[in-house]
Amino acid sequence: MAERNISTGELAKKVGITPTNVSILKTGKGKAIRFSTLEKLCKALDCQPGDILKYSPDEE
């Protein structure tokens, strides 16, 4: 978002989700994401899924 100079509110509006949900995704606290939302995020940010997703194994 910083590289694209886009605010949380602006991104939320472009993607069609709440600013709260954008914040949850930004902080890594989200547990799931719809592919349609991921697609819209990538389109709005002009990036690939791997640019915004990171795999972290569950801690046990």
Summary of the structure (lengths in Angstrom):
residues: 60
radius of gyration: 11.6
end to end distance: 31.6
largest distance: 37.3
contacts: 114
relative contact order: 0.16
helix: 53%
strand: 0%
